[in-house]
Amino acid sequence: MNTFYYQVMSIDGDYANLKRTDEEGEDLKLVARALLPPEIREGTMLKYEWMQYEIIDA
């Protein structure tokens, strides 16, 4: 399974905009907050692996 790294760029209601940090690109990924750890804030770093998001220290 692949591993991807993201940063929470903004939170808008029930959704968060994530930016991939392990590759170049300007695209944001819109993800339902129900799929993310409840402790996220803008700037939180996440790892996505095995269909789960996990907060990481960067």
Order of alpha helices (4+ residues) and beta strands (2+ residues): beta-beta-beta-beta-beta
